[in-house]
Amino acid sequence: MYESFYGFREKPFNLLPDPEYLYMSPEHENAYTHLEYALTENKGFVVITGEIGSGKTTLINFLLQKLPQNIQVGIINNVDVSPLQFIKMMCQELELEVNGMDKAEMLDRFNRFLLDQFSKKNRVVMIIDEAQNLPNKTIEEIRMLSNLETEKHHLIQILLVGQPELKHKLQSRGLAQFAQRVTVHCHIEGLKLGEVEKYIHHRLKVAGAKNLKIFDKGAIEAINKYSKGIPRVINTLCDTALVYGYADDLKAINKKIIENVFETREIGGIFSKAEEIEPKSLPPTISDNGAIKQLEKRIQSMEKRALLLESIVTNIEQQFNLLVNNRGKLDNLAIELFKLLKQSMASRGKLTAKYVQLKLEMERNKDGSIEAKKKSKGSIFTRQRGKET
């Protein structure tokens, strides 16, 4: 929508965990170094934690691009499952056929697969995302997988990636044995003020922006304040601010726009808790000319955004109608093809009947010719007998 207005190749603040947009802050650089070390040295259990939206999944996707070809990776996201279900999911992720098997049979099949990969000098890595949702019994089952090893090498490496709750869960007494086997752990914090500015510039640059100063200093300070340095919240604020700026024909985003974005989303309960929302001041009185002008300006801005939304809805409606019309054309084409097929089958039936008729006539003619020859031979034979007599 606003890409061409700001000179972007694509939207710079999408929420998808695209590794191309990964900004290597000191926090992410540290986490990546830990992951690289763990994989290089074939360490057993690795735990990466971080705040919601801090870029953990994006970092993992970046890591997957860098892995050597001899490492086979499985990723499990839905982890609120029983130990038996988890083992089955793990086998299926590695394309092992385990339908109809019980737990012991699945573990045996899994162990034989790991030994086969080890003999081929291949390694197996299992990444468990949103690991804070793992039940304690399932975590204990994962711990037991560490027993699948040779004298000097782990047959499988397991990476647990999750929110801070995962760190607190592993500190409980019931999971002490698992915590003792964690060889590498790293926690990702939110970005600092200077890093927020670099993060925004990085994403703008990747998206093809020539002007990296679209967000002025006041806007970046406001973004840092309201996002607390969490990349996902930064993306949400920046993307919405660009929509507002596009609606108001503003080539630069200032602090006021960011505050408007935050206030709008705060009303919906997106960025703040209920107890943090302060009572709003009363609307300006008629005698307050400055306030009235400000209100009129806000109304004009809202009207412009309403027109923009109306344009978007109209565009969607046109695309929908186009799809409906195209579908009607496709239906008509299908009917025409069906008619042609029907005609072809009818013609084929007539041709077949004619072929059968001609074949019968040929057989009759052939039989008649044979019979005529027999009669002719018979008459000759009779005439010869008469002469002899």
N, C-alpha and C positions, 0 to 999 in steps of 0.2 A: 504494500500500500504506500509506504513512505520511502521506499528504497531509491527510486529515481529522484525524488525531491532532494534527498541528502547525498546523492551520488554513491549509493551502496550497490555492490554486486548482488548482495543478499542481506537478509536481516541479521544484524550482528549480535543480537541478544536473545536468540532462541534458547529455550530451556532444555533442549536435547543435549545429552552428554557427548558432544562432538569433540573427539580428541584434537582435531585441527585447531580448535579455539582454546585449547588448554593453555592457561597462563601459568608459567612456572614461577610462582612466588617462592620465597625462601621456605615456607611451610610445605608446599607441594614438592619442591626440589628435595627437601629432606626426606619426605615420605617415599618419593621415587627412588632415592639412593638406598633406602632401607629395603625396598622391594627388590631392586636390582641385586643387592648383596645377598638377600635371602635366596633368590633363584640361582644366582651364580654358585653359591656355596652349598646349594641343596639343603637348606635348613628346613626343619619340619613344619611346625605351625607358625604362621605369620598373622598378626592382628593389626588391622588399620582401622582407626576410629576417627570420627570427625563430626562436626555439627551437621544438622540437616541442610543440604544444599551447599556444602563446603567444597564439592568437586571430587568426591571419592570415586564415583562411578566413571567420571571423565578421565581421571588418572588411571584407573584400571584399563579402560579402553585404549588409552595411549600406550600402556604397558603391553597390551596384547599385540599391538602393531610391531613392537620391538622384539618379541620373543623369537628365538631360533626355531627352525622348522622341526627339530627333533623333540619339541615339547608339545604334547597333546593336552589341550585345555578343556575343562568342563566348567560350566557356569550354572549355579543354582540360585534362583531368586526367591521362589516360594518356599520358605523354610519353616513355617509353622506346622510341622508334620511330626509324626511319630518316628522312632528309630527305624522301624521296618520300612516305612514309606520313604524315608531319607535314603536308605541303602538302595531301594529300587530306583529312585530318581537319579542317584549317582551312577548306577549301572546304565540306565537308559541314556543319560547324558553322554556316556562314552560309547553308545551304540552297542551295548551288550544285551543279548536276548535273554531275559530272565523271567518271562511270563510263565506262571504256574509253579515257580520255584519258591521254596520256603526260605527263611532267613539264612540258615546254614548253607544252603545250596547257592544262594546269591553271593554270599561272602566268599565261598570257594571259587565261584566263577570269577569274581572280581580279583581275587588274589592271583589266580592263574593268568589273568590278563596282565596284571602288573609285572609278574615274573617274565612273561613273554616280551613285554615292552622293554624291561631291563636288559634282557638277553640281546635285544636289538639295539641297545644303547639309546633308547628313547626314554623320555621322562614324562611323567603325568602330573599335572597341576589341577587341583580342584579349587575354584573360586566360589565362595559362599557370600553372596551379597545380602544386605539387610539382616546380617547375622544376629542382631540384637533380638530378633523374633524367634530364635531357636529355643525350643524347650530344653530344660536342663538335662532330661534323659537323652535327648538327641545329641547334645553336646558331649555327654559321656560316651555315647556310641561313636562319635567322631574321634574321641580320644583313643578308643580301642583300635581305631584304624592305624594308629602309629605303631602298633605291634607288627604290622605288615612291613617288614624291613629285612634287609640282609645284615650281615655282621658289621658292615661299614657304611651302608647307604640306605637312605629312606627310599622306599618304592613309590611313595606319593607325597607331594607337598600340598598342604591345605592352607588357603588364604581366607581369613575371616574378615569381612569388611562390614562395618556397621556404625551406628550412631553412638554417642557417649554411653548410652545405657548398656552397650555390650561390655565396655570397660568395667562398669560397676558390677555387672552380672558375673564377670570372670573373677572379681575380687571376693565373691562370696565363698564361704567355707566349703560348701558342697562341691564347688568346682575347682578346688585347690590343686588337685592332681592335673587337671587340664592346664591351668595357669602355669604350672611348673614346666610344662612342655612347650610353652610359647617361647620361641627363640628370638623373634623380632616383633617389636610393637612400636607403632608410631601414631601420634594423634595430630590431626590437622585443625588448626585454629582459623578464625576469620582473618581477613586481610586488614592490614593497618592502612592509615589514611594515604600515605604515599603509594602503597601497593594498589589501592582502589583506583587511583588515577591511572597507573600503569596498566591495570587490568582493563579498564574501559578503553584506553588507547589501543591496546593489543587487539581487542575484539573489533574495534572500528577498522584497524589496519587490515586484519584478516578478511573482513567483509568488503574490502576494496575502497574504503573512504580515503579521499585525498586530504580532507580537512579533519585533523584529529582534535581540533579545538571546538567541536560542536557543543560539548558540555563545558561551560565556563567554570572557574575556580569555585564560585559560590555553589553551583549545582553539584560539583563533586563533593564538596564538604557536606552538603545536605544528604547526598546519596550515602556517604560513609556513616553519617549519623543515624539515618533511618534503617540502613541495611545491616549495621554492625559488622560490616566486612564480609558478609556471607554472599558468595558469588551468585547463587540462584536468586536471592532477593535483589541484588544489584541488577541482574538481567531484567527482572520484572519491572523495577522502577525505571530503568533506562528505556525499555521497549515502550512502556506506556507514555513516558515523557516525550518520546519521538512522535507518537501518535498525536499528542496534544500540540506539539510544536508544528507538525504538519497541518493540523486543523487551523492553527492561527497564523500560518505562513511565516513561521519563525525559523531562520537558518541556524540560530544558536539557542541552546537550552540553558536557562538560568535557574537560580535558586527558587524563584517564585513558582516556576512550573513543577519542580520536584516537590515542593511543599503542597501544591494543588493535587498532584498525583497521590501523595501520601495521605492527605486529608480525605480524598475520594475513596481510597481503598481502606482507610482506617474506619470509615463509616460502615463498611461491609464486614469489619472484623478481620481483615486479612493480616494487617501488620501489628495490631496491638491487642492486648488482652482487655477484657471488659473493665477491670478495675483501673486501667491506665488511661481510659478515655475521660477527659475533663469536660465539664459542662460548657457548652458553647455560649458565647456572649449573645445578648439580644440584638436583633437586627437594627440597623441605623434608623433614627427618626427622620421625619420628612424635612426637618430644619437642617439636617446635616448634609449640606450640598456635596461635600467631598465623598461621603459614604454613598450617596445616591449615584454619583458619577461612577464610582467603583462598582456598584451593583449593576448599573446599566452596562458597563464594560463586560462584566461577568456574564450577563444575560446574552449579549451579542456573541460572546465566545461560545456559549452553550448553543445558541442558535446555529452557529457555523458548524459546530460538531454534529448537531442534529441533522443538518443538511448533508454532511459527510456520511453519516450513518445511513441516511436515506439513499444516498448514491450507491453505497455498498450493497444495501438490500436490493435496490433496483438491478444492480449488476448480477447479483446472485439469482434474482428472479429470471433475468434474461438467460443466464446460463442454464437454469432449470428448464425453461421453456425450450431452449435449444436441444437439450437432452431429450425432452419429451417428443419434440418434432423428429429428431433423429431416430428415436425409437419407433415412431410411426412409420418412417421411411423404411426402417429395417423390417418391420412387420409386413409392409407391403411387398418388399423385396422377397421375403420368405414365401408369401402367398404366390407371387409370380413364379418363383422357383418350383414351388409345389405343383402349380398348374403345368409348367413345362415338364416336370417329372411324370406327371399323370399322362400327358399327351405322349411322352416318349414311351411309357409303358404300354399305352393303347396301341401305338404304332408298332411296337415290338410284338404285341399280341397278334395284330393283323398279319405282320410279316411272318411270324411263326406259323400261323394257320395256313397262309398261302404256300409256305415251304412244305408243310405236311401234305397239302393238297397236290402240289406238283410232284412230290415224291410218290404219292399213291398212284397218280396218273402214269408216272414213269414205270412203276412196278406193273401196272395193268398192261401198258403197252409192251413191256418186256415179256409178260406172261402170254399176251396175245401173239407176239412174234414167235415165241417158242412153240405154241400150240399150232400156229400156221405151218411152221417148219416140219413139225411131226406129221401133220396131215399131208403135206407135200411129199414127204419121204414115203408115207404109206401108199399114196397113189402110184408113185413110181414103182414101188415094190410089187403092187398088184398088177400093173401093166406088164412088168417083166415076167411074172408068173403066168400071165395069160399067153404071152408069146411063146413061152417054153412049152406050154400045154398044146 
